[in-house]
């Protein structure tokens, strides 16, 4: 599959984009450091983003260390940057703008997650959430977290493929701005099998069985 075959059509919001950098394969078990930019997010938005990523990934035993800016404060086996832009910078101007993307080349992925804040704002506005609403920052940050969690899934699965449902489905819509339904962000049974096969067993010791 070519990287752009994973890109989304007009209503699609998540993509994998070709780039001329590749990531090394991860060690058998590891901690991921996710690096947020110093600016761009209010404290409330950043807190909601972190909480949502942890809610989705922590049940699988993944250890996440958060960092703001470039100063390294803790060791980790992987460092993944989160690049917040008005537009995903690598997307072709003529292509539909995705909510988020990871850069890939020859099926291997660069450890940078791109998020289109401009597209995110469109979705939040379409959901009827306004900047003056007291819960705006929480909803905005939570939606960002869901996009980051999806793109992190591409990195950990080492795949640009999508599933029919759950976290790794190809499209998010306005319902994902407001939804509190955990099933919308669960892992497909095949993804759980793939994660167990790729990483050491202790990493996923607390995850549910695919047969459950």
N, CA and C atoms as a LAMMPS dump frame, in Angstrom:
ITEM: TIMESTEP
0
ITEM: NUMBER OF ATOMS
636
ITEM: BOX BOUNDS ff ff ff
-5.0000000000000000e+02 5.0000000000000000e+02
-5.0000000000000000e+02 5.0000000000000000e+02
-5.0000000000000000e+02 5.0000000000000000e+02
ITEM: ATOMS id mol type element x y z
1 1 1 N 0.839 -1.202 0
2 1 2 C 0 0 0
3 1 3 C 0.87 1.246 0
4 2 1 N 0.577 2.166 -0.894
5 2 2 C 1.284 3.437 -0.886
6 2 3 C 0.772 4.293 0.262
7 3 1 N 1.642 5.162 0.841
8 3 2 C 1.196 5.967 1.977
9 3 3 C -0.067 6.745 1.697
10 4 1 N -0.202 7.314 0.503
11 4 2 C -1.379 8.142 0.239
12 4 3 C -2.633 7.312 0.047
13 5 1 N -2.506 5.974 -0.1
14 5 2 C -3.697 5.149 -0.148
15 5 3 C -4.4 5.115 1.198
16 6 1 N -3.681 5.524 2.25
17 6 2 C -4.291 5.591 3.576
18 6 3 C -4.892 6.954 3.84
19 7 1 N -4.691 7.898 2.935
20 7 2 C -5.228 9.233 3.13
21 7 3 C -6.742 9.207 2.981
22 8 1 N -7.382 10.227 3.522
23 8 2 C -8.823 10.23 3.606
24 8 3 C -9.429 11.122 2.54
25 9 1 N -10.641 10.797 2.105
26 9 2 C -11.345 11.609 1.13
27 9 3 C -11.936 12.832 1.81
28 10 1 N -12.915 13.483 1.17
29 10 2 C -13.369 14.794 1.623
30 10 3 C -13.81 14.771 3.074
31 11 1 N -14.555 13.735 3.489
32 11 2 C -15.051 13.699 4.856
33 11 3 C -14.07 13.046 5.813
34 12 1 N -12.956 12.532 5.274
35 12 2 C -11.998 11.852 6.118
36 12 3 C -11.152 12.844 6.866
37 13 1 N -10.685 12.43 8.058
38 13 2 C -10.034 13.411 8.905
39 13 3 C -8.698 12.948 9.453
40 14 1 N -8.25 11.734 9.161
41 14 2 C -7.001 11.227 9.7
42 14 3 C -6.214 10.631 8.541
43 15 1 N -4.884 10.857 8.528
44 15 2 C -4.131 10.45 7.347
45 15 3 C -2.719 10.035 7.701
46 16 1 N -2.085 9.334 6.763
47 16 2 C -0.653 9.055 6.824
48 16 3 C -0.035 9.709 5.61
49 17 1 N 1.043 10.484 5.797
50 17 2 C 1.588 11.325 4.74
51 17 3 C 3.038 10.957 4.485
52 18 1 N 3.46 10.797 3.226
53 18 2 C 4.848 10.425 2.947
54 18 3 C 5.829 11.519 3.36
55 19 1 N 6.982 11.111 3.861
56 19 2 C 8.016 12.042 4.292
57 19 3 C 9.352 11.337 4.19
58 20 1 N 10.431 12.074 4.009
59 20 2 C 11.73 11.445 3.75
60 20 3 C 12.558 11.238 5.012
61 21 1 N 11.888 10.807 6.089
62 21 2 C 12.565 10.421 7.308
63 21 3 C 11.896 9.161 7.835
64 22 1 N 12.658 8.278 8.43
65 22 2 C 12.087 7.042 8.94
66 22 3 C 12.498 6.837 10.387
67 23 1 N 11.633 6.189 11.164
68 23 2 C 11.91 5.896 12.568
69 23 3 C 12.523 4.511 12.693
70 24 1 N 13.339 4.324 13.713
71 24 2 C 13.869 3.013 14.011
72 24 3 C 12.795 2.184 14.69
73 25 1 N 12.95 0.866 14.628
74 25 2 C 12.019 0.006 15.333
75 25 3 C 12.21 0.167 16.838
76 26 1 N 11.123 0.074 17.627
77 26 2 C 11.238 0.267 19.071
78 26 3 C 11.858 -0.947 19.754
79 27 1 N 12.415 -0.751 20.942
80 27 2 C 12.903 -1.877 21.722
81 27 3 C 11.729 -2.705 22.225
82 28 1 N 11.966 -3.897 22.796
83 28 2 C 10.87 -4.781 23.182
84 28 3 C 9.882 -4.177 24.169
85 29 1 N 10.34 -3.383 25.112
86 29 2 C 9.441 -2.709 26.041
87 29 3 C 10.016 -1.326 26.301
88 30 1 N 9.129 -0.338 26.463
89 30 2 C 9.661 1.017 26.5
90 30 3 C 8.643 2.004 27.052
91 31 1 N 9.157 3.165 27.353
92 31 2 C 8.343 4.306 27.739
93 31 3 C 8.391 5.318 26.604
94 32 1 N 7.255 5.916 26.298
95 32 2 C 7.188 6.938 25.257
96 32 3 C 7.113 8.317 25.899
97 33 1 N 7.989 9.207 25.45
98 33 2 C 7.897 10.609 25.844
99 33 3 C 7.153 11.354 24.743
100 34 1 N 6.034 11.978 25.089
101 34 2 C 5.29 12.8 24.139
102 34 3 C 5.604 14.258 24.43
103 35 1 N 6.065 14.952 23.414
104 35 2 C 6.54 16.327 23.575
105 35 3 C 5.496 17.3 23.025
106 36 1 N 4.954 18.116 23.901
107 36 2 C 4.011 19.163 23.506
108 36 3 C 4.76 20.473 23.312
109 37 1 N 4.333 21.314 22.373
110 37 2 C 4.968 22.631 22.221
111 37 3 C 4.713 23.497 23.432
112 38 1 N 5.626 24.442 23.685
113 38 2 C 5.489 25.334 24.835
114 38 3 C 4.226 26.183 24.745
115 39 1 N 3.93 26.654 23.55
116 39 2 C 2.784 27.535 23.363
117 39 3 C 1.611 26.732 22.812
118 40 1 N 0.638 27.429 22.255
119 40 2 C -0.476 26.861 21.494
120 40 3 C -1.607 26.281 22.332
121 41 1 N -1.351 25.811 23.539
122 41 2 C -2.392 25.223 24.358
123 41 3 C -2.504 25.936 25.697
124 42 1 N -3.734 26.143 26.143
125 42 2 C -3.94 26.644 27.501
126 42 3 C -3.683 25.496 28.474
127 43 1 N -3.471 25.79 29.757
128 43 2 C -3.287 24.699 30.732
129 43 3 C -4.444 23.714 30.736
130 44 1 N -5.663 24.226 30.592
131 44 2 C -6.825 23.34 30.581
132 44 3 C -6.86 22.433 29.368
133 45 1 N -6.502 22.973 28.213
134 45 2 C -6.467 22.168 26.994
135 45 3 C -5.39 21.096 27.075
136 46 1 N -4.203 21.478 27.567
137 46 2 C -3.107 20.52 27.69
138 46 3 C -3.466 19.406 28.664
139 47 1 N -4.101 19.762 29.778
140 47 2 C -4.482 18.755 30.766
141 47 3 C -5.492 17.773 30.193
142 48 1 N -6.463 18.28 29.432
143 48 2 C -7.476 17.408 28.843
144 48 3 C -6.873 16.502 27.778
145 49 1 N -5.944 17.026 26.983
146 49 2 C -5.262 16.215 25.976
147 49 3 C -4.518 15.057 26.641
148 50 1 N -3.731 15.373 27.65
149 50 2 C -2.95 14.342 28.345
150 50 3 C -3.853 13.286 28.966
151 51 1 N -4.92 13.739 29.606
152 51 2 C -5.835 12.821 30.273
153 51 3 C -6.476 11.859 29.283
154 52 1 N -6.859 12.362 28.102
155 52 2 C -7.529 11.499 27.12
156 52 3 C -6.571 10.472 26.531
157 53 1 N -5.344 10.883 26.228
158 53 2 C -4.364 9.925 25.718
159 53 3 C -4.114 8.83 26.758
160 54 1 N -3.995 9.225 28.019
161 54 2 C -3.781 8.241 29.083
162 54 3 C -4.993 7.325 29.238
163 55 1 N -6.19 7.862 29.153
164 55 2 C -7.403 7.062 29.273
165 55 3 C -7.452 5.977 28.206
166 56 1 N -7.018 6.31 27.004
167 56 2 C -7.072 5.368 25.888
168 56 3 C -5.941 4.353 25.943
169 57 1 N -4.719 4.799 26.255
170 57 2 C -3.545 3.927 26.127
171 57 3 C -3.087 3.286 27.434
172 58 1 N -3.319 3.9 28.563
173 58 2 C -2.808 3.348 29.822
174 58 3 C -3.348 1.963 30.145
175 59 1 N -4.613 1.626 29.838
176 59 2 C -5.084 0.269 30.128
177 59 3 C -4.282 -0.826 29.448
178 60 1 N -3.548 -0.484 28.398
179 60 2 C -2.699 -1.465 27.738
180 60 3 C -1.314 -1.541 28.364
181 61 1 N -1.066 -0.731 29.378
182 61 2 C 0.214 -0.779 30.066
183 61 3 C 1.274 0.121 29.496
184 62 1 N 0.929 0.946 28.507
185 62 2 C 1.92 1.838 27.913
186 62 3 C 2.293 2.941 28.897
187 63 1 N 3.581 3.164 29.074
188 63 2 C 4.062 4.221 29.957
189 63 3 C 4.307 5.492 29.139
190 64 1 N 3.663 6.587 29.536
191 64 2 C 3.796 7.843 28.811
192 64 3 C 4.382 8.907 29.732
193 65 1 N 5.433 9.563 29.271
194 65 2 C 6.037 10.693 29.967
195 65 3 C 5.763 11.936 29.129
196 66 1 N 5.219 12.96 29.76
197 66 2 C 4.895 14.193 29.036
198 66 3 C 5.978 15.234 29.229
199 67 1 N 6.228 15.967 28.183
200 67 2 C 7.246 17.014 28.219
201 67 3 C 6.719 18.232 27.479
202 68 1 N 6.926 19.421 28.044
203 68 2 C 6.59 20.667 27.352
204 68 3 C 7.884 21.311 26.879
205 69 1 N 7.955 21.623 25.593
206 69 2 C 9.148 22.25 25.057
207 69 3 C 10.279 21.258 24.854
208 70 1 N 11.487 21.775 24.667
209 70 2 C 12.614 20.94 24.261
210 70 3 C 13.442 20.388 25.407
211 71 1 N 13.284 20.929 26.585
212 71 2 C 14.114 20.493 27.702
213 71 3 C 13.705 19.098 28.164
214 72 1 N 14.652 18.17 28.157
215 72 2 C 14.374 16.785 28.533
216 72 3 C 14.405 16.647 30.047
217 73 1 N 13.328 16.114 30.61
218 73 2 C 13.222 15.975 32.06
219 73 3 C 13.162 14.527 32.524
220 74 1 N 13.017 13.59 31.62
221 74 2 C 12.935 12.185 32.007
222 74 3 C 13.413 11.323 30.842
223 75 1 N 13.938 10.152 31.183
224 75 2 C 14.408 9.249 30.144
225 75 3 C 13.235 8.505 29.524
226 76 1 N 13.384 8.121 28.285
227 76 2 C 12.368 7.348 27.584
228 76 3 C 13.025 6.653 26.406
229 77 1 N 12.416 5.564 25.973
230 77 2 C 12.963 4.823 24.842
231 77 3 C 12.566 5.433 23.504
232 78 1 N 11.41 6.02 23.465
233 78 2 C 10.949 6.745 22.28
234 78 3 C 10.629 8.176 22.669
235 79 1 N 10.901 9.097 21.775
236 79 2 C 10.406 10.466 21.901
237 79 3 C 9.567 10.767 20.668
238 80 1 N 8.334 11.161 20.897
239 80 2 C 7.415 11.472 19.805
240 80 3 C 6.978 12.923 19.952
241 81 1 N 7.248 13.732 18.934
242 81 2 C 6.853 15.126 18.959
243 81 3 C 5.406 15.295 18.508
244 82 1 N 4.71 16.251 19.114
245 82 2 C 3.36 16.614 18.701
246 82 3 C 3.443 18.007 18.095
247 83 1 N 3.165 18.098 16.82
248 83 2 C 3.306 19.34 16.064
249 83 3 C 1.913 19.905 15.781
250 84 1 N 1.569 20.985 16.475
251 84 2 C 0.258 21.608 16.325
252 84 3 C 0.364 22.755 15.334
253 85 1 N -0.351 22.653 14.236
254 85 2 C -0.324 23.683 13.2
255 85 3 C -1.754 24.029 12.804
256 86 1 N -1.916 25.169 12.112
257 86 2 C -3.232 25.479 11.58
258 86 3 C -3.602 24.49 10.488
259 87 1 N -2.588 24.052 9.71
260 87 2 C -2.743 23.018 8.699
261 87 3 C -1.636 21.987 8.868
262 88 1 N -1.95 20.748 8.555
263 88 2 C -0.91 19.724 8.518
264 88 3 C 0.072 20.105 7.418
265 89 1 N 1.342 20.364 7.728
266 89 2 C 2.256 20.997 6.772
267 89 3 C 2.595 20.159 5.559
268 90 1 N 2.505 18.841 5.66
269 90 2 C 2.912 17.988 4.548
270 90 3 C 1.765 17.632 3.618
271 91 1 N 0.547 18.02 3.971
272 91 2 C -0.595 17.698 3.122
273 91 3 C -0.585 18.565 1.87
274 92 1 N -0.873 17.959 0.749
275 92 2 C -0.944 18.716 -0.494
276 92 3 C -2.054 19.751 -0.407
277 93 1 N -1.82 20.913 -0.986
278 93 2 C -2.807 21.981 -0.926
279 93 3 C -4.126 21.56 -1.559
280 94 1 N -4.062 20.702 -2.576
281 94 2 C -5.27 20.284 -3.271
282 94 3 C -6.003 19.151 -2.558
283 95 1 N -5.362 18.548 -1.557
284 95 2 C -5.97 17.411 -0.859
285 95 3 C -6.818 17.901 0.31
286 96 1 N -7.828 17.119 0.708
287 96 2 C -8.596 17.474 1.901
288 96 3 C -7.677 17.552 3.114
289 97 1 N -7.855 18.574 3.921
290 97 2 C -7.008 18.743 5.099
291 97 3 C -7.412 17.749 6.182
292 98 1 N -6.482 16.876 6.624
293 98 2 C -6.817 15.91 7.671
294 98 3 C -6.784 16.555 9.05
295 99 1 N -7.441 15.907 9.994
296 99 2 C -7.322 16.331 11.39
297 99 3 C -5.912 16.069 11.911
298 100 1 N -5.375 14.91 11.576
299 100 2 C -4.054 14.549 12.059
300 100 3 C -3.344 13.657 11.066
301 101 1 N -2.04 13.496 11.248
302 101 2 C -1.258 12.68 10.322
303 101 3 C 0.056 12.279 10.954
304 102 1 N 0.606 11.177 10.459
305 102 2 C 1.995 10.82 10.728
306 102 3 C 2.693 10.71 9.381
307 103 1 N 3.971 11.004 9.371
308 103 2 C 4.753 10.95 8.138
309 103 3 C 5.374 9.57 7.988
310 104 1 N 5.255 8.996 6.782
311 104 2 C 5.781 7.652 6.538
312 104 3 C 6.585 7.609 5.249
313 105 1 N 7.526 6.675 5.208
314 105 2 C 8.269 6.393 3.98
315 105 3 C 8.584 4.911 3.969
316 106 1 N 8.251 4.273 2.874
317 106 2 C 8.471 2.834 2.728
318 106 3 C 7.864 2.05 3.887
319 107 1 N 6.714 2.478 4.34
320 107 2 C 6.027 1.778 5.413
321 107 3 C 6.576 2.03 6.797
322 108 1 N 7.555 2.909 6.936
323 108 2 C 8.144 3.218 8.24
324 108 3 C 7.817 4.664 8.592
325 109 1 N 7.663 4.915 9.857
326 109 2 C 7.077 6.168 10.282
327 109 3 C 8.034 7.06 11.062
328 110 1 N 7.92 8.334 10.775
329 110 2 C 8.657 9.338 11.533
330 110 3 C 7.93 9.606 12.843
331 111 1 N 8.691 9.831 13.908
332 111 2 C 8.078 10.005 15.231
333 111 3 C 7.612 11.439 15.454
334 112 1 N 6.744 11.889 14.604
335 112 2 C 6.106 13.187 14.766
336 112 3 C 4.632 13.039 14.433
337 113 1 N 3.798 13.529 15.324
338 113 2 C 2.353 13.53 15.103
339 113 3 C 1.943 14.951 14.756
340 114 1 N 1.355 15.114 13.588
341 114 2 C 0.872 16.421 13.157
342 114 3 C -0.625 16.523 13.415
343 115 1 N -1.043 17.659 13.963
344 115 2 C -2.468 17.895 14.211
345 115 3 C -2.844 19.251 13.626
346 116 1 N -3.933 19.276 12.866
347 116 2 C -4.43 20.521 12.288
348 116 3 C -5.378 21.19 13.281
349 117 1 N -4.879 22.193 13.976
350 117 2 C -5.719 22.899 14.942
351 117 3 C -6.846 23.663 14.245
352 118 1 N -6.59 24.102 13.004
353 118 2 C -7.637 24.768 12.249
354 118 3 C -8.808 23.836 11.996
355 119 1 N -8.514 22.596 11.63
356 119 2 C -9.566 21.603 11.395
357 119 3 C -10.255 21.239 12.71
358 120 1 N -9.484 21.128 13.766
359 120 2 C -10.068 20.816 15.074
360 120 3 C -11.053 21.903 15.49
361 121 1 N -10.68 23.152 15.293
362 121 2 C -11.587 24.255 15.646
363 121 3 C -12.878 24.181 14.843
364 122 1 N -12.795 23.786 13.568
365 122 2 C -13.992 23.646 12.749
366 122 3 C -14.934 22.599 13.342
367 123 1 N -14.373 21.486 13.791
368 123 2 C -15.194 20.423 14.366
369 123 3 C -15.816 20.868 15.692
370 124 1 N -15.025 21.532 16.517
371 124 2 C -15.539 21.989 17.809
372 124 3 C -16.653 23.014 17.599
373 125 1 N -16.464 23.915 16.653
374 125 2 C -17.509 24.896 16.33
375 125 3 C -18.762 24.198 15.81
376 126 1 N -18.573 23.195 14.933
377 126 2 C -19.714 22.477 14.372
378 126 3 C -20.491 21.717 15.44
379 127 1 N -19.807 21.363 16.523
380 127 2 C -20.464 20.674 17.637
381 127 3 C -21.198 21.648 18.555
382 128 1 N -21.114 22.941 18.245
383 128 2 C -21.819 23.936 19.033
384 128 3 C -21.089 24.373 20.285
385 129 1 N -19.777 24.096 20.35
386 129 2 C -18.972 24.501 21.51
387 129 3 C -18.323 25.831 21.189
388 130 1 N -18.567 26.833 22.006
389 130 2 C -18.044 28.167 21.763
390 130 3 C -16.932 28.496 22.757
391 131 1 N -16.062 29.413 22.353
392 131 2 C -14.891 29.742 23.167
393 131 3 C -15.276 30.256 24.545
394 132 1 N -16.452 30.886 24.661
395 132 2 C -16.857 31.441 25.952
396 132 3 C -17.532 30.402 26.844
397 133 1 N -17.775 29.185 26.316
398 133 2 C -18.332 28.127 27.152
399 133 3 C -17.307 27.697 28.193
400 134 1 N -17.775 27.472 29.401
401 134 2 C -16.85 27.121 30.476
402 134 3 C -16.125 25.81 30.26
403 135 1 N -16.71 24.915 29.45
404 135 2 C -16.093 23.606 29.217
405 135 3 C -15.386 23.527 27.871
406 136 1 N -15.197 24.682 27.189
407 136 2 C -14.576 24.679 25.861
408 136 3 C -13.186 24.069 25.879
409 137 1 N -12.335 24.51 26.811
410 137 2 C -10.953 24.025 26.838
411 137 3 C -10.895 22.519 27.064
412 138 1 N -11.767 22.016 27.937
413 138 2 C -11.771 20.583 28.214
414 138 3 C -12.18 19.787 26.984
415 139 1 N -13.235 20.223 26.287
416 139 2 C -13.712 19.515 25.102
417 139 3 C -12.696 19.607 23.967
418 140 1 N -12.133 20.799 23.772
419 140 2 C -11.128 20.996 22.725
420 140 3 C -9.907 20.118 22.984
421 141 1 N -9.398 20.135 24.209
422 141 2 C -8.226 19.337 24.539
423 141 3 C -8.491 17.847 24.458
424 142 1 N -9.678 17.435 24.871
425 142 2 C -10.02 16.007 24.799
426 142 3 C -10.068 15.526 23.35
427 143 1 N -10.636 16.349 22.467
428 143 2 C -10.689 15.983 21.047
429 143 3 C -9.277 15.913 20.464
430 144 1 N -8.417 16.867 20.817
431 144 2 C -7.015 16.788 20.407
432 144 3 C -6.392 15.471 20.879
433 145 1 N -6.684 15.083 22.125
434 145 2 C -6.129 13.857 22.684
435 145 3 C -6.55 12.622 21.907
436 146 1 N -7.775 12.622 21.429
437 146 2 C -8.255 11.484 20.653
438 146 3 C -7.538 11.384 19.306
439 147 1 N -7.263 12.526 18.715
440 147 2 C -6.518 12.532 17.45
441 147 3 C -5.084 12.059 17.685
442 148 1 N -4.442 12.579 18.738
443 148 2 C -3.077 12.155 19.061
444 148 3 C -3.045 10.653 19.357
445 149 1 N -4.032 10.147 20.097
446 149 2 C -4.069 8.717 20.419
447 149 3 C -4.198 7.873 19.158
448 150 1 N -4.988 8.325 18.2
449 150 2 C -5.137 7.609 16.924
450 150 3 C -3.808 7.56 16.172
451 151 1 N -3.156 8.708 16.057
452 151 2 C -1.89 8.743 15.319
453 151 3 C -0.807 7.951 16.048
454 152 1 N -0.837 7.971 17.383
455 152 2 C 0.093 7.145 18.15
456 152 3 C -0.155 5.67 17.85
457 153 1 N -1.414 5.322 17.61
458 153 2 C -1.728 3.955 17.222
459 153 3 C -1.049 3.555 15.924
460 154 1 N -1.021 4.465 14.952
461 154 2 C -0.308 4.168 13.706
462 154 3 C 1.17 3.889 13.988
463 155 1 N 1.773 4.707 14.859
464 155 2 C 3.189 4.524 15.171
465 155 3 C 3.437 3.188 15.872
466 156 1 N 2.64 2.874 16.873
467 156 2 C 2.867 1.655 17.646
468 156 3 C 2.531 0.398 16.851
469 157 1 N 1.539 0.493 15.991
470 157 2 C 1.191 -0.645 15.141
471 157 3 C 2.084 -0.734 13.911
472 158 1 N 2.855 0.351 13.652
473 158 2 C 3.715 0.419 12.471
474 158 3 C 2.906 0.124 11.214
475 159 1 N 1.767 0.797 11.112
476 159 2 C 0.855 0.527 10.007
477 159 3 C 0.045 1.777 9.68
478 160 1 N -0.217 1.984 8.394
479 160 2 C -1.092 3.075 7.967
480 160 3 C -2.53 2.594 7.793
481 161 1 N -2.785 1.322 8.097
482 161 2 C -4.112 0.764 7.905
483 161 3 C -5.097 1.278 8.942
484 162 1 N -6.376 1.193 8.605
485 162 2 C -7.448 1.582 9.514
486 162 3 C -8.384 0.405 9.739
487 163 1 N -9.23 0.529 10.753
488 163 2 C -10.216 -0.49 11.087
489 163 3 C -11.621 0.05 10.85
490 164 1 N -12.592 -0.849 10.907
491 164 2 C -13.968 -0.436 10.661
492 164 3 C -14.554 0.363 11.812
493 165 1 N -14.026 0.156 13.016
494 165 2 C -14.591 0.822 14.197
495 165 3 C -13.493 1.023 15.238
496 166 1 N -13.836 1.727 16.298
497 166 2 C -12.896 1.935 17.386
498 166 3 C -11.91 3.056 17.102
499 167 1 N -10.839 3.096 17.88
500 167 2 C -9.856 4.167 17.795
501 167 3 C -9.253 4.315 16.409
502 168 1 N -9.004 3.2 15.735
503 168 2 C -8.259 3.237 14.484
504 168 3 C -9.153 3.285 13.244
505 169 1 N -10.407 3.696 13.391
506 169 2 C -11.246 3.916 12.205
507 169 3 C -10.727 5.128 11.445
508 170 1 N -10.992 5.205 10.144
509 170 2 C -10.374 6.257 9.335
510 170 3 C -11 7.633 9.485
511 171 1 N -12.201 7.712 10.039
512 171 2 C -12.888 8.994 10.1
513 171 3 C -13.352 9.307 11.511
514 172 1 N -13.091 10.525 11.934
515 172 2 C -13.74 11.073 13.117
516 172 3 C -14.763 12.088 12.62
517 173 1 N -15.836 12.25 13.382
518 173 2 C -16.839 13.231 12.985
519 173 3 C -17.218 14.085 14.188
520 174 1 N -18.227 14.921 14.021
521 174 2 C -18.595 15.868 15.071
522 174 3 C -18.997 15.157 16.358
523 175 1 N -19.528 13.95 16.247
524 175 2 C -19.897 13.2 17.451
525 175 3 C -18.694 12.953 18.353
526 176 1 N -17.502 12.87 17.756
527 176 2 C -16.304 12.604 18.551
528 176 3 C -15.872 13.802 19.386
529 177 1 N -16.412 14.965 19.1
530 177 2 C -16.117 16.138 19.927
531 177 3 C -16.816 16.012 21.271
532 178 1 N -18.068 15.547 21.252
533 178 2 C -18.876 15.501 22.473
534 178 3 C -18.962 14.116 23.114
535 179 1 N -18.672 13.069 22.358
536 179 2 C -18.962 11.713 22.81
537 179 3 C -18.192 11.323 24.068
538 180 1 N -18.889 10.626 24.969
539 180 2 C -18.261 10.021 26.146
540 180 3 C -18.289 8.5 26.041
541 181 1 N -18.589 7.981 24.856
542 181 2 C -18.72 6.536 24.679
543 181 3 C -17.353 5.88 24.526
544 182 1 N -16.897 5.095 25.5
545 182 2 C -15.56 4.474 25.415
546 182 3 C -15.395 3.581 24.197
547 183 1 N -16.487 2.961 23.728
548 183 2 C -16.373 2.024 22.609
549 183 3 C -15.872 2.699 21.337
550 184 1 N -16.044 4.003 21.227
551 184 2 C -15.58 4.712 20.03
552 184 3 C -14.057 4.776 19.98
553 185 1 N -13.381 4.485 21.098
554 185 2 C -11.922 4.64 21.164
555 185 3 C -11.243 3.374 21.687
556 186 1 N -11.938 2.248 21.561
557 186 2 C -11.342 0.981 21.94
558 186 3 C -10.518 0.429 20.777
559 187 1 N -9.79 -0.652 21.057
560 187 2 C -8.92 -1.261 20.057
561 187 3 C -9.593 -2.466 19.424
562 188 1 N -9.462 -2.561 18.131
563 188 2 C -9.915 -3.725 17.396
564 188 3 C -9.139 -4.953 17.888
565 189 1 N -9.803 -6.109 17.879
566 189 2 C -9.154 -7.333 18.352
567 189 3 C -7.87 -7.624 17.581
568 190 1 N -7.878 -7.37 16.27
569 190 2 C -6.671 -7.608 15.468
570 190 3 C -5.54 -6.666 15.874
571 191 1 N -5.896 -5.446 16.273
572 191 2 C -4.864 -4.51 16.721
573 191 3 C -4.252 -4.967 18.035
574 192 1 N -5.08 -5.502 18.937
575 192 2 C -4.541 -6.021 20.189
576 192 3 C -3.583 -7.176 19.932
577 193 1 N -3.944 -8.05 19.018
578 193 2 C -3.066 -9.166 18.658
579 193 3 C -1.759 -8.64 18.074
580 194 1 N -1.861 -7.635 17.183
581 194 2 C -0.664 -7.074 16.553
582 194 3 C 0.239 -6.403 17.581
583 195 1 N -0.355 -5.685 18.534
584 195 2 C 0.44 -5.026 19.571
585 195 3 C 1.139 -6.048 20.451
586 196 1 N 0.439 -7.121 20.811
587 196 2 C 1.066 -8.166 21.615
588 196 3 C 2.208 -8.825 20.848
589 197 1 N 2.016 -9.023 19.55
590 197 2 C 3.049 -9.677 18.751
591 197 3 C 4.269 -8.788 18.584
592 198 1 N 4.068 -7.477 18.534
593 198 2 C 5.177 -6.566 18.243
594 198 3 C 5.986 -6.228 19.479
595 199 1 N 5.318 -6.158 20.626
596 199 2 C 5.99 -5.738 21.847
597 199 3 C 6.078 -6.881 22.843
598 200 1 N 6.928 -6.69 23.837
599 200 2 C 7.08 -7.693 24.886
600 200 3 C 5.757 -7.863 25.622
601 201 1 N 5.489 -9.069 26.083
602 201 2 C 4.228 -9.369 26.757
603 201 3 C 3.916 -8.437 27.926
604 202 1 N 4.903 -8.073 28.782
605 202 2 C 4.564 -7.211 29.925
606 202 3 C 3.945 -5.878 29.526
607 203 1 N 4.264 -5.387 28.326
608 203 2 C 3.74 -4.086 27.914
609 203 3 C 2.227 -4.093 27.845
610 204 1 N 1.662 -5.229 27.445
611 204 2 C 0.218 -5.315 27.257
612 204 3 C -0.431 -6.273 28.241
613 205 1 N 0.228 -6.497 29.372
614 205 2 C -0.263 -7.49 30.323
615 205 3 C -1.641 -7.151 30.856
616 206 1 N -1.974 -5.846 30.912
617 206 2 C -3.245 -5.442 31.512
618 206 3 C -4.345 -5.237 30.482
619 207 1 N -4.051 -5.473 29.203
620 207 2 C -5.06 -5.243 28.172
621 207 3 C -6.073 -6.375 28.162
622 208 1 N -7.265 -6.097 27.622
623 208 2 C -8.29 -7.11 27.558
624 208 3 C -7.946 -8.135 26.506
625 209 1 N -8.461 -9.329 26.676
626 209 2 C -8.25 -10.362 25.668
627 209 3 C -9.076 -10.038 24.429
628 210 1 N -8.567 -10.322 23.226
629 210 2 C -9.341 -10.08 22.022
630 210 3 C -10.646 -10.852 21.998
631 211 1 N -10.714 -11.938 22.792
632 211 2 C -11.926 -12.765 22.816
633 211 3 C -12.963 -12.287 23.809
634 212 1 N -12.59 -11.284 24.623
635 212 2 C -13.525 -10.793 25.633
636 212 3 C -14.568 -9.891 25.018
